[in-house]
């Protein structure tokens, strides 16, 4: 879709990255460490100063303790952490449960290592989880359950009952949980992000993944981390060591310095909610149906009142004719499920969103 946007000079609200710059203070931090000569390999698990700041953030946010040396690993983005976690634990014929619409790296990575994907399809417009059906997917071969909270692309967050149902499913089993929480600091309307690590019954069997790209508007830095109990992290690092070995040194040091002030990320909920609300208000009088957006920086739109086309064709037409690029939801389902829903990214400058709203309002 980005290629199509480039070809037709459309406003690109497809890929999930900001079109505005990061805080100059953070950029200056990186420059400073580069000039000071911190340009060689970092330790395999990450710079200790950064892991210590990560541990503080997790404890302050979720009241959960991870040992920075043995239970936190800095990764080359959230996707590498996800890949490495799956590679470390999923073997041939192991079953892995995922929830669709799903971030597109889960399924191919599981299959790459010989695993079998079992899917629960969330459906428009609610995108809720029927845990009774999920329980029916569990078998003696179930190795892992992958959750994405807040969910990309649906923008839904786990509620307390979701967590409690998940606990019931995995108790008295050896099932692992891979918890993709890269949008943990982008949750709206006063709601709380219920991280997997808040619950001891889940924390002790879980690998939690997060992203600095989402936290500080630097997706191109490809820097994130994984937090897990030592017995899981030991296995994770056996793959990480030969997967990427280590992550960009000056950026790790800059992130550690920048994180010392929690205000640098505590404002994100408010910051992105203002953008979400601006987009929703601008589209309120159109024929699009605005689906719930509880978190992430993506807004789902249902267009069934506008067109009978499938979502890929509609998204293509939207790009070519109306100069706004989106992502069709069918791309997040293995069976290409078509609920006539598209995804817009609102992590954009005000003027970008204004232009997009102007174009979409003409439909």
VEXTORDREN-294922 format. One record per residue (C-alpha): x, y, z; residue number from 1; residue in one letter; chain. Coordinates in nm, 4 decimals, decimal comma. Layout:
N
+----------+----------+----------+-----+-----+-------+
!       px !       py !       pz !   n ! res ! chain !
+----------+----------+----------+-----+-----+-------+
!        X !        Y !        Z ! NUM !   a !     A !
...
+----------+----------+----------+-----+-----+-------+
% end
This chain:
363
+----------+----------+----------+-----+-----+-------+
!       px !       py !       pz !   n ! res ! chain !
+----------+----------+----------+-----+-----+-------+
!   0,0000 !   0,0000 !   0,0000 !   1 !   x !     A !
!   0,2902 !   0,2353 !   0,0669 !   2 !   x !     A !
!   0,4234 !   0,1661 !  -0,2819 !   3 !   x !     A !
!   0,0801 !   0,2459 !  -0,4232 !   4 !   x !     A !
!   0,0692 !   0,5650 !  -0,2180 !   5 !   x !     A !
!   0,4050 !   0,6710 !  -0,3586 !   6 !   x !     A !
!   0,3016 !   0,5959 !  -0,7162 !   7 !   x !     A !
!  -0,0155 !   0,8023 !  -0,6865 !   8 !   x !     A !
!   0,1141 !   1,0726 !  -0,4501 !   9 !   x !     A !
!  -0,1490 !   0,9834 !  -0,1926 !  10 !   x !     A !
!  -0,1596 !   1,0737 !   0,1766 !  11 !   x !     A !
!  -0,0083 !   0,7665 !   0,3386 !  12 !   x !     A !
!  -0,2037 !   0,6576 !   0,6453 !  13 !   x !     A !
!  -0,1205 !   0,2913 !   0,5877 !  14 !   x !     A !
!   0,2090 !   0,1998 !   0,7535 !  15 !   x !     A !
!   0,2311 !   0,2476 !   1,1282 !  16 !   x !     A !
!   0,4922 !   0,5164 !   1,1693 !  17 !   x !     A !
!   0,4823 !   0,8883 !   1,2574 !  18 !   x !     A !
!   0,5509 !   1,1545 !   0,9957 !  19 !   x !     A !
!   0,6832 !   1,3916 !   1,2639 !  20 !   x !     A !
!   1,0258 !   1,3955 !   1,4262 !  21 !   x !     A !
!   1,1311 !   1,2688 !   1,7652 !  22 !   x !     A !
!   1,2187 !   1,5003 !   2,0527 !  23 !   x !     A !
!   1,5380 !   1,6939 !   1,9641 !  24 !   x !     A !
!   1,6639 !   1,6197 !   2,3156 !  25 !   x !     A !
!   1,6661 !   1,2478 !   2,2364 !  26 !   x !     A !
!   1,8341 !   1,3057 !   1,9002 !  27 !   x !     A !
!   2,1001 !   1,5190 !   2,0678 !  28 !   x !     A !
!   2,1591 !   1,2379 !   2,3171 !  29 !   x !     A !
!   2,2357 !   0,9950 !   2,0359 !  30 !   x !     A !
!   2,4675 !   1,2427 !   1,8682 !  31 !   x !     A !
!   2,6486 !   1,3014 !   2,1951 !  32 !   x !     A !
!   2,7172 !   0,9329 !   2,2577 !  33 !   x !     A !
!   2,8320 !   0,8812 !   1,8992 !  34 !   x !     A !
!   3,0770 !   1,1698 !   1,9307 !  35 !   x !     A !
!   3,2008 !   1,0355 !   2,2641 !  36 !   x !     A !
!   3,3048 !   0,7175 !   2,0856 !  37 !   x !     A !
!   3,0412 !   0,4668 !   2,1985 !  38 !   x !     A !
!   3,0296 !   0,3021 !   1,8575 !  39 !   x !     A !
!   3,1336 !  -0,0595 !   1,9144 !  40 !   x !     A !
!   2,9361 !  -0,3698 !   2,0045 !  41 !   x !     A !
!   2,7085 !  -0,3561 !   2,3039 !  42 !   x !     A !
!   2,6882 !  -0,6552 !   2,5413 !  43 !   x !     A !
!   2,4734 !  -0,9327 !   2,3984 !  44 !   x !     A !
!   2,1844 !  -0,8768 !   2,6386 !  45 !   x !     A !
!   2,1937 !  -0,4994 !   2,6089 !  46 !   x !     A !
!   2,3561 !  -0,2048 !   2,7875 !  47 !   x !     A !
!   2,3041 !  -0,2409 !   3,1619 !  48 !   x !     A !
!   2,2071 !   0,1243 !   3,2075 !  49 !   x !     A !
!   1,9211 !   0,0801 !   2,9618 !  50 !   x !     A !
!   1,8046 !  -0,2484 !   3,1117 !  51 !   x !     A !
!   1,7973 !  -0,0836 !   3,4522 !  52 !   x !     A !
!   1,5764 !   0,1960 !   3,3195 !  53 !   x !     A !
!   1,3484 !  -0,0596 !   3,1529 !  54 !   x !     A !
!   1,3170 !  -0,2486 !   3,4821 !  55 !   x !     A !
!   1,2258 !   0,0759 !   3,6618 !  56 !   x !     A !
!   0,9638 !   0,1604 !   3,3995 !  57 !   x !     A !
!   0,8018 !  -0,1825 !   3,4250 !  58 !   x !     A !
!   0,7974 !  -0,1736 !   3,8049 !  59 !   x !     A !
!   0,6558 !   0,1795 !   3,8179 !  60 !   x !     A !
!   0,3951 !   0,1087 !   3,5491 !  61 !   x !     A !
!   0,2889 !  -0,2451 !   3,6354 !  62 !   x !     A !
!   0,4217 !  -0,3182 !   3,9861 !  63 !   x !     A !
!   0,6209 !  -0,6103 !   3,8447 !  64 !   x !     A !
!   0,9884 !  -0,6797 !   3,9088 !  65 !   x !     A !
!   1,2363 !  -0,8061 !   3,6499 !  66 !   x !     A !
!   1,6075 !  -0,8445 !   3,7191 !  67 !   x !     A !
!   1,7769 !  -0,6158 !   3,4636 !  68 !   x !     A !
!   2,0767 !  -0,8425 !   3,4097 !  69 !   x !     A !
!   1,9087 !  -1,1816 !   3,3696 !  70 !   x !     A !
!   1,5450 !  -1,1077 !   3,2788 !  71 !   x !     A !
!   1,5576 !  -0,8231 !   3,0256 !  72 !   x !     A !
!   1,7132 !  -0,8333 !   2,6780 !  73 !   x !     A !
!   1,7368 !  -0,5379 !   2,4406 !  74 !   x !     A !
!   1,6333 !  -0,6365 !   2,0879 !  75 !   x !     A !
!   1,6438 !  -0,4989 !   1,7349 !  76 !   x !     A !
!   1,2806 !  -0,3927 !   1,7555 !  77 !   x !     A !
!   0,9680 !  -0,5673 !   1,8758 !  78 !   x !     A !
!   0,9495 !  -0,7923 !   1,5707 !  79 !   x !     A !
!   1,2940 !  -0,9414 !   1,6382 !  80 !   x !     A !
!   1,1890 !  -1,0111 !   1,9959 !  81 !   x !     A !
!   0,8766 !  -1,1899 !   1,8705 !  82 !   x !     A !
!   1,0755 !  -1,3907 !   1,6150 !  83 !   x !     A !
!   1,3373 !  -1,4870 !   1,8714 !  84 !   x !     A !
!   1,0804 !  -1,5916 !   2,1323 !  85 !   x !     A !
!   0,9024 !  -1,8173 !   1,8847 !  86 !   x !     A !
!   1,2310 !  -1,9582 !   1,7553 !  87 !   x !     A !
!   1,3450 !  -2,0399 !   2,1078 !  88 !   x !     A !
!   1,0398 !  -2,2411 !   2,2077 !  89 !   x !     A !
!   0,8325 !  -2,3579 !   1,9105 !  90 !   x !     A !
!   0,9364 !  -2,6872 !   1,7554 !  91 !   x !     A !
!   0,7926 !  -2,9115 !   1,4839 !  92 !   x !     A !
!   0,4207 !  -2,9857 !   1,5340 !  93 !   x !     A !
!   0,3900 !  -2,7587 !   1,8380 !  94 !   x !     A !
!   0,0621 !  -2,5684 !   1,8274 !  95 !   x !     A !
!   0,0440 !  -2,1918 !   1,8746 !  96 !   x !     A !
!  -0,2823 !  -2,0035 !   1,9260 !  97 !   x !     A !
!  -0,3122 !  -1,6554 !   1,7744 !  98 !   x !     A !
!  -0,5953 !  -1,4035 !   1,7605 !  99 !   x !     A !
!  -0,6880 !  -1,2564 !   1,4243 ! 100 !   x !     A !
!  -0,6751 !  -0,9886 !   1,2971 ! 101 !   x !     A !
!  -0,3095 !  -1,0484 !   1,3805 ! 102 !   x !     A !
!   0,0181 !  -0,8662 !   1,3282 ! 103 !   x !     A !
!   0,1638 !  -1,0329 !   1,0223 ! 104 !   x !     A !
!   0,4875 !  -1,1736 !   1,1679 ! 105 !   x !     A !
!   0,3298 !  -1,4262 !   1,4049 ! 106 !   x !     A !
!   0,2059 !  -1,6910 !   1,1631 ! 107 !   x !     A !
!   0,5044 !  -1,7159 !   0,9244 ! 108 !   x !     A !
!   0,7512 !  -1,7350 !   1,2134 ! 109 !   x !     A !
!   0,5594 !  -2,0180 !   1,3801 ! 110 !   x !     A !
!   0,5428 !  -2,2057 !   1,0504 ! 111 !   x !     A !
!   0,9106 !  -2,1425 !   0,9768 ! 112 !   x !     A !
!   0,9992 !  -2,3515 !   1,2823 ! 113 !   x !     A !
!   0,7511 !  -2,6273 !   1,2009 ! 114 !   x !     A !
!   0,4761 !  -2,5138 !   1,4337 ! 115 !   x !     A !
!   0,1039 !  -2,5284 !   1,3629 ! 116 !   x !     A !
!  -0,1048 !  -2,2117 !   1,3935 ! 117 !   x !     A !
!  -0,4488 !  -2,2375 !   1,5545 ! 118 !   x !     A !
!  -0,6563 !  -1,9233 !   1,4966 ! 119 !   x !     A !
!  -0,9375 !  -1,7501 !   1,6767 ! 120 !   x !     A !
!  -1,1072 !  -1,4969 !   1,4478 ! 121 !   x !     A !
!  -1,2284 !  -1,1780 !   1,6076 ! 122 !   x !     A !
!  -1,5048 !  -1,0258 !   1,4002 ! 123 !   x !     A !
!  -1,6192 !  -0,6748 !   1,3161 ! 124 !   x !     A !
!  -1,7411 !  -0,4558 !   1,4615 ! 125 !   x !     A !
!  -1,6718 !  -0,5636 !   1,8222 ! 126 !   x !     A !
!  -1,3484 !  -0,7656 !   1,7825 ! 127 !   x !     A !
!  -1,4143 !  -0,9435 !   2,1113 ! 128 !   x !     A !
!  -1,2705 !  -1,2803 !   2,2225 ! 129 !   x !     A !
!  -1,4970 !  -1,5778 !   2,2953 ! 130 !   x !     A !
!  -1,2819 !  -1,7587 !   2,5496 ! 131 !   x !     A !
!  -1,4951 !  -2,0730 !   2,5387 ! 132 !   x !     A !
!  -1,3992 !  -2,1133 !   2,1740 ! 133 !   x !     A !
!  -1,0355 !  -2,0375 !   2,2544 ! 134 !   x !     A !
!  -1,0391 !  -2,3116 !   2,5189 ! 135 !   x !     A !
!  -1,1571 !  -2,5562 !   2,2518 ! 136 !   x !     A !
!  -0,8433 !  -2,4723 !   2,0500 ! 137 !   x !     A !
!  -0,6176 !  -2,5886 !   2,3317 ! 138 !   x !     A !
!  -0,4732 !  -2,9390 !   2,3078 ! 139 !   x !     A !
!  -0,1867 !  -3,1363 !   2,4587 ! 140 !   x !     A !
!   0,0257 !  -2,9985 !   2,1725 ! 141 !   x !     A !
!  -0,0373 !  -2,6327 !   2,2571 ! 142 !   x !     A !
!   0,3028 !  -2,4750 !   2,3258 ! 143 !   x !     A !
!   0,2236 !  -2,1045 !   2,3160 ! 144 !   x !     A !
!  -0,0525 !  -1,8453 !   2,3051 ! 145 !   x !     A !
!   0,0351 !  -1,5142 !   2,1369 ! 146 !   x !     A !
!  -0,1592 !  -1,2078 !   2,2470 ! 147 !   x !     A !
!  -0,1352 !  -0,8520 !   2,1177 ! 148 !   x !     A !
!  -0,2567 !  -0,5961 !   2,3694 ! 149 !   x !     A !
!  -0,3457 !  -0,3286 !   2,2634 ! 150 !   x !     A !
!  -0,4316 !  -0,5009 !   1,9379 ! 151 !   x !     A !
!  -0,2950 !  -0,3918 !   1,6019 ! 152 !   x !     A !
!  -0,5018 !  -0,3408 !   1,3849 ! 153 !   x !     A !
!  -0,8309 !  -0,3546 !   1,5793 ! 154 !   x !     A !
!  -0,7361 !  -0,1036 !   1,8493 ! 155 !   x !     A !
!  -0,8947 !  -0,3146 !   2,1247 ! 156 !   x !     A !
!  -0,7474 !  -0,3707 !   2,4717 ! 157 !   x !     A !
!  -0,7713 !  -0,6587 !   2,7175 ! 158 !   x !     A !
!  -1,0234 !  -0,6139 !   2,9987 ! 159 !   x !     A !
!  -0,9997 !  -0,7766 !   3,3407 ! 160 !   x !     A !
!  -1,2320 !  -1,0596 !   3,2367 ! 161 !   x !     A !
!  -1,0072 !  -1,1354 !   2,9367 ! 162 !   x !     A !
!  -0,7085 !  -1,1750 !   3,1651 ! 163 !   x !     A !
!  -0,9008 !  -1,3928 !   3,4084 ! 164 !   x !     A !
!  -1,0226 !  -1,6197 !   3,1303 ! 165 !   x !     A !
!  -0,6686 !  -1,6527 !   2,9964 ! 166 !   x !     A !
!  -0,5477 !  -1,7486 !   3,3436 ! 167 !   x !     A !
!  -0,8123 !  -2,0221 !   3,3624 ! 168 !   x !     A !
!  -0,7038 !  -2,1629 !   3,0267 ! 169 !   x !     A !
!  -0,3313 !  -2,1870 !   3,1041 ! 170 !   x !     A !
!  -0,3418 !  -2,2852 !   3,4721 ! 171 !   x !     A !
!  -0,2174 !  -2,6380 !   3,5357 ! 172 !   x !     A !
!  -0,0543 !  -2,6450 !   3,1911 ! 173 !   x !     A !
!   0,2943 !  -2,5741 !   3,0563 ! 174 !   x !     A !
!   0,1622 !  -2,3318 !   2,7931 ! 175 !   x !     A !
!   0,3785 !  -2,0231 !   2,7377 ! 176 !   x !     A !
!   0,2454 !  -1,6777 !   2,6587 ! 177 !   x !     A !
!   0,4089 !  -1,4360 !   2,4169 ! 178 !   x !     A !
!   0,2616 !  -1,0958 !   2,4958 ! 179 !   x !     A !
!   0,3116 !  -0,8306 !   2,2276 ! 180 !   x !     A !
!   0,2638 !  -0,5022 !   2,4157 ! 181 !   x !     A !
!   0,4363 !  -0,2560 !   2,1854 ! 182 !   x !     A !
!   0,1455 !  -0,0077 !   2,2178 ! 183 !   x !     A !
!   0,1270 !  -0,0317 !   2,5978 ! 184 !   x !     A !
!   0,1645 !   0,3459 !   2,6415 ! 185 !   x !     A !
!  -0,1056 !   0,4339 !   2,3904 ! 186 !   x !     A !
!  -0,4359 !   0,3591 !   2,5660 ! 187 !   x !     A !
!  -0,7306 !   0,5987 !   2,5675 ! 188 !   x !     A !
!  -1,0276 !   0,7322 !   2,7615 ! 189 !   x !     A !
!  -0,8739 !   0,6771 !   3,1031 ! 190 !   x !     A !
!  -0,8532 !   0,3004 !   3,0530 ! 191 !   x !     A !
!  -0,5631 !   0,1046 !   3,1975 ! 192 !   x !     A !
!  -0,3222 !  -0,1162 !   3,0089 ! 193 !   x !     A !
!  -0,3370 !  -0,4579 !   3,1727 ! 194 !   x !     A !
!   0,0090 !  -0,5917 !   3,1088 ! 195 !   x !     A !
!   0,0645 !  -0,9646 !   3,1357 ! 196 !   x !     A !
!   0,3296 !  -0,8999 !   3,3996 ! 197 !   x !     A !
!   0,0740 !  -0,7575 !   3,6449 ! 198 !   x !     A !
!  -0,0507 !  -1,1107 !   3,7114 ! 199 !   x !     A !
!   0,1925 !  -1,3546 !   3,8787 ! 200 !   x !     A !
!   0,0020 !  -1,6527 !   3,7333 ! 201 !   x !     A !
!   0,0859 !  -1,5222 !   3,3856 ! 202 !   x !     A !
!   0,4145 !  -1,3389 !   3,4415 ! 203 !   x !     A !
!   0,5937 !  -1,6590 !   3,5358 ! 204 !   x !     A !
!   0,5138 !  -1,8223 !   3,2011 ! 205 !   x !     A !
!   0,5286 !  -1,5166 !   2,9744 ! 206 !   x !     A !
!   0,7648 !  -1,3315 !   2,7449 ! 207 !   x !     A !
!   0,6636 !  -0,9668 !   2,7196 ! 208 !   x !     A !
!   0,7671 !  -0,7604 !   2,4171 ! 209 !   x !     A !
!   0,7842 !  -0,3801 !   2,3925 ! 210 !   x !     A !
!   0,9124 !  -0,1203 !   2,1454 ! 211 !   x !     A !
!   1,1028 !   0,2061 !   2,1779 ! 212 !   x !     A !
!   0,9975 !   0,2890 !   1,8235 ! 213 !   x !     A !
!   0,6370 !   0,3257 !   1,9404 ! 214 !   x !     A !
!   0,7387 !   0,4880 !   2,2682 ! 215 !   x !     A !
!   0,9533 !   0,7686 !   2,1273 ! 216 !   x !     A !
!   0,8443 !   0,8067 !   1,7602 ! 217 !   x !     A !
!   1,1614 !   0,6382 !   1,6284 ! 218 !   x !     A !
!   1,0369 !   0,3279 !   1,4478 ! 219 !   x !     A !
!   1,3396 !   0,3386 !   1,2174 ! 220 !   x !     A !
!   1,5749 !   0,2798 !   1,5084 ! 221 !   x !     A !
!   1,4384 !  -0,0760 !   1,5379 ! 222 !   x !     A !
!   1,5010 !  -0,0978 !   1,9119 ! 223 !   x !     A !
!   1,2861 !  -0,2804 !   2,1646 ! 224 !   x !     A !
!   1,3116 !  -0,5340 !   2,4413 ! 225 !   x !     A !
!   1,1849 !  -0,8592 !   2,5850 ! 226 !   x !     A !
!   1,1205 !  -0,9195 !   2,9557 ! 227 !   x !     A !
!   1,0741 !  -1,2706 !   3,0942 ! 228 !   x !     A !
!   1,1605 !  -1,4914 !   3,3919 ! 229 !   x !     A !
!   1,5209 !  -1,6084 !   3,3882 ! 230 !   x !     A !
!   1,4426 !  -1,9663 !   3,2888 ! 231 !   x !     A !
!   1,2705 !  -1,8358 !   2,9736 ! 232 !   x !     A !
!   1,5202 !  -1,5576 !   2,9089 ! 233 !   x !     A !
!   1,8095 !  -1,8049 !   2,9168 ! 234 !   x !     A !
!   1,6513 !  -1,9883 !   2,6223 ! 235 !   x !     A !
!   1,5587 !  -1,6629 !   2,4477 ! 236 !   x !     A !
!   1,9221 !  -1,5483 !   2,4555 ! 237 !   x !     A !
!   2,0469 !  -1,8737 !   2,3042 ! 238 !   x !     A !
!   1,8680 !  -1,7650 !   1,9846 ! 239 !   x !     A !
!   1,9218 !  -1,3893 !   2,0255 ! 240 !   x !     A !
!   2,2986 !  -1,4428 !   2,0421 ! 241 !   x !     A !
!   2,3065 !  -1,5849 !   1,6905 ! 242 !   x !     A !
!   2,0087 !  -1,3915 !   1,5572 ! 243 !   x !     A !
!   2,1428 !  -1,0351 !   1,5971 ! 244 !   x !     A !
!   2,4002 !  -1,0708 !   1,8789 ! 245 !   x !     A !
!   2,3631 !  -0,7127 !   2,0001 ! 246 !   x !     A !
!   2,1808 !  -0,3861 !   1,9359 ! 247 !   x !     A !
!   2,2961 !  -0,0344 !   1,8399 ! 248 !   x !     A !
!   2,5159 !   0,0965 !   2,1221 ! 249 !   x !     A !
!   2,4794 !   0,4789 !   2,1083 ! 250 !   x !     A !
!   2,1034 !   0,4550 !   2,0715 ! 251 !   x !     A !
!   2,0789 !   0,2273 !   2,3748 ! 252 !   x !     A !
!   2,2762 !   0,4777 !   2,5812 ! 253 !   x !     A !
!   2,0664 !   0,7674 !   2,4557 ! 254 !   x !     A !
!   1,7424 !   0,5854 !   2,5354 ! 255 !   x !     A !
!   1,8675 !   0,5089 !   2,8860 ! 256 !   x !     A !
!   1,9507 !   0,8745 !   2,9477 ! 257 !   x !     A !
!   1,6199 !   0,9944 !   2,8017 ! 258 !   x !     A !
!   1,4112 !   0,7456 !   3,0038 ! 259 !   x !     A !
!   1,5365 !   0,8907 !   3,3303 ! 260 !   x !     A !
!   1,2551 !   1,1438 !   3,2923 ! 261 !   x !     A !
!   0,9257 !   0,9450 !   3,2853 ! 262 !   x !     A !
!   0,7441 !   1,2495 !   3,1496 ! 263 !   x !     A !
!   0,9056 !   1,1706 !   2,8153 ! 264 !   x !     A !
!   0,6572 !   0,8857 !   2,7671 ! 265 !   x !     A !
!   0,3804 !   0,9433 !   3,0213 ! 266 !   x !     A !
!   0,2187 !   1,2019 !   2,7946 ! 267 !   x !     A !
!   0,1632 !   0,9579 !   2,5077 ! 268 !   x !     A !
!  -0,1917 !   0,8540 !   2,5972 ! 269 !   x !     A !
!  -0,3060 !   1,2162 !   2,5903 ! 270 !   x !     A !
!  -0,0965 !   1,3043 !   2,2847 ! 271 !   x !     A !
!  -0,2356 !   1,0289 !   2,0653 ! 272 !   x !     A !
!  -0,5884 !   1,0556 !   2,2019 ! 273 !   x !     A !
!  -0,5986 !   1,4125 !   2,0744 ! 274 !   x !     A !
!  -0,5034 !   1,2847 !   1,7291 ! 275 !   x !     A !
!  -0,7555 !   1,0017 !   1,7473 ! 276 !   x !     A !
!  -1,0315 !   1,2398 !   1,8533 ! 277 !   x !     A !
!  -0,9424 !   1,4859 !   1,5778 ! 278 !   x !     A !
!  -0,9644 !   1,2145 !   1,3144 ! 279 !   x !     A !
!  -1,2886 !   1,0708 !   1,4513 ! 280 !   x !     A !
!  -1,4512 !   1,4141 !   1,4738 ! 281 !   x !     A !
!  -1,3485 !   1,4917 !   1,1179 ! 282 !   x !     A !
!  -1,5021 !   1,1678 !   0,9893 ! 283 !   x !     A !
!  -1,8117 !   1,1693 !   1,2118 ! 284 !   x !     A !
!  -2,0425 !   1,3050 !   0,9408 ! 285 !   x !     A !
!  -1,9155 !   1,0743 !   0,6656 ! 286 !   x !     A !
!  -2,0667 !   0,7400 !   0,5641 ! 287 !   x !     A !
!  -1,7839 !   0,5509 !   0,7306 ! 288 !   x !     A !
!  -1,8633 !   0,3637 !   1,0513 ! 289 !   x !     A !
!  -1,6005 !   0,4467 !   1,3122 ! 290 !   x !     A !
!  -1,5181 !   0,1334 !   1,5107 ! 291 !   x !     A !
!  -1,3974 !   0,1468 !   1,8712 ! 292 !   x !     A !
!  -1,0379 !   0,2580 !   1,9185 ! 293 !   x !     A !
!  -0,9249 !   0,1899 !   2,2749 ! 294 !   x !     A !
!  -0,5510 !   0,1906 !   2,2067 ! 295 !   x !     A !
!  -0,2702 !   0,1931 !   1,9445 ! 296 !   x !     A !
!  -0,2467 !   0,4700 !   1,6858 ! 297 !   x !     A !
!  -0,4798 !   0,3030 !   1,4374 ! 298 !   x !     A !
!  -0,8439 !   0,3786 !   1,3607 ! 299 !   x !     A !
!  -1,0599 !   0,1096 !   1,1983 ! 300 !   x !     A !
!  -1,3292 !   0,2210 !   0,9550 ! 301 !   x !     A !
!  -1,6125 !   0,0087 !   0,8168 ! 302 !   x !     A !
!  -1,7185 !   0,1214 !   0,4697 ! 303 !   x !     A !
!  -2,0162 !  -0,1100 !   0,3958 ! 304 !   x !     A !
!  -2,2446 !   0,1920 !   0,3471 ! 305 !   x !     A !
!  -2,0111 !   0,3280 !   0,0791 ! 306 !   x !     A !
!  -1,9084 !   0,0330 !  -0,1368 ! 307 !   x !     A !
!  -1,9679 !  -0,3382 !  -0,2015 ! 308 !   x !     A !
!  -1,6069 !  -0,3931 !  -0,3080 ! 309 !   x !     A !
!  -1,3755 !  -0,6161 !  -0,1084 ! 310 !   x !     A !
!  -1,1428 !  -0,4296 !   0,1233 ! 311 !   x !     A !
!  -0,8306 !  -0,4644 !  -0,0917 ! 312 !   x !     A !
!  -1,0042 !  -0,3228 !  -0,3987 ! 313 !   x !     A !
!  -1,1661 !  -0,0487 !  -0,1907 ! 314 !   x !     A !
!  -0,8345 !   0,0477 !  -0,0303 ! 315 !   x !     A !
!  -0,6705 !   0,0546 !  -0,3724 ! 316 !   x !     A !
!  -0,9468 !   0,2744 !  -0,5133 ! 317 !   x !     A !
!  -0,9211 !   0,5021 !  -0,2101 ! 318 !   x !     A !
!  -0,5522 !   0,5501 !  -0,2838 ! 319 !   x !     A !
!  -0,5789 !   0,6013 !  -0,6586 ! 320 !   x !     A !
!  -0,8972 !   0,8093 !  -0,6734 ! 321 !   x !     A !
!  -0,9206 !   0,9830 !  -0,3367 ! 322 !   x !     A !
!  -0,5471 !   1,0021 !  -0,2559 ! 323 !   x !     A !
!  -0,5655 !   0,8475 !   0,0925 ! 324 !   x !     A !
!  -0,3891 !   0,5183 !   0,1610 ! 325 !   x !     A !
!  -0,5110 !   0,2691 !   0,4197 ! 326 !   x !     A !
!  -0,4561 !  -0,0982 !   0,4980 ! 327 !   x !     A !
!  -0,7309 !  -0,3555 !   0,4277 ! 328 !   x !     A !
!  -0,8140 !  -0,5681 !   0,7325 ! 329 !   x !     A !
!  -0,8206 !  -0,8858 !   0,5225 ! 330 !   x !     A !
!  -0,4400 !  -0,8765 !   0,5172 ! 331 !   x !     A !
!  -0,4464 !  -0,9558 !   0,8912 ! 332 !   x !     A !
!  -0,6435 !  -1,2797 !   0,8420 ! 333 !   x !     A !
!  -0,5098 !  -1,6046 !   0,6979 ! 334 !   x !     A !
!  -0,8366 !  -1,6656 !   0,5104 ! 335 !   x !     A !
!  -0,8532 !  -1,3033 !   0,3900 ! 336 !   x !     A !
!  -1,1749 !  -1,2453 !   0,5843 ! 337 !   x !     A !
!  -1,3578 !  -0,9444 !   0,4406 ! 338 !   x !     A !
!  -1,5693 !  -0,7411 !   0,6833 ! 339 !   x !     A !
!  -1,5338 !  -0,4262 !   0,4704 ! 340 !   x !     A !
!  -1,2947 !  -0,2690 !   0,7197 ! 341 !   x !     A !
!  -0,9793 !  -0,0636 !   0,6596 ! 342 !   x !     A !
!  -0,7153 !   0,0726 !   0,8975 ! 343 !   x !     A !
!  -0,5881 !   0,4308 !   0,9146 ! 344 !   x !     A !
!  -0,2775 !   0,5390 !   1,1058 ! 345 !   x !     A !
!  -0,3278 !   0,8680 !   1,2901 ! 346 !   x !     A !
!   0,0313 !   0,9046 !   1,4143 ! 347 !   x !     A !
!   0,0632 !   1,1962 !   1,1754 ! 348 !   x !     A !
!   0,1042 !   1,5724 !   1,1734 ! 349 !   x !     A !
!  -0,2114 !   1,7793 !   1,2102 ! 350 !   x !     A !
!  -0,1898 !   1,9017 !   0,8524 ! 351 !   x !     A !
!  -0,1564 !   1,5449 !   0,7248 ! 352 !   x !     A !
!  -0,4721 !   1,4399 !   0,9090 ! 353 !   x !     A !
!  -0,6581 !   1,7522 !   0,7915 ! 354 !   x !     A !
!  -0,5814 !   1,6737 !   0,4266 ! 355 !   x !     A !
!  -0,6838 !   1,3118 !   0,4676 ! 356 !   x !     A !
!  -1,0108 !   1,4081 !   0,6375 ! 357 !   x !     A !
!  -1,0856 !   1,6546 !   0,3579 ! 358 !   x !     A !
!  -1,0400 !   1,3842 !   0,0953 ! 359 !   x !     A !
!  -1,2348 !   1,1169 !   0,2839 ! 360 !   x !     A !
!  -1,5235 !   1,3532 !   0,3562 ! 361 !   x !     A !
!  -1,5943 !   1,3672 !  -0,0188 ! 362 !   x !     A !
!  -1,6948 !   1,0014 !  -0,0357 ! 363 !   x !     A !
+----------+----------+----------+-----+-----+-------+
% end
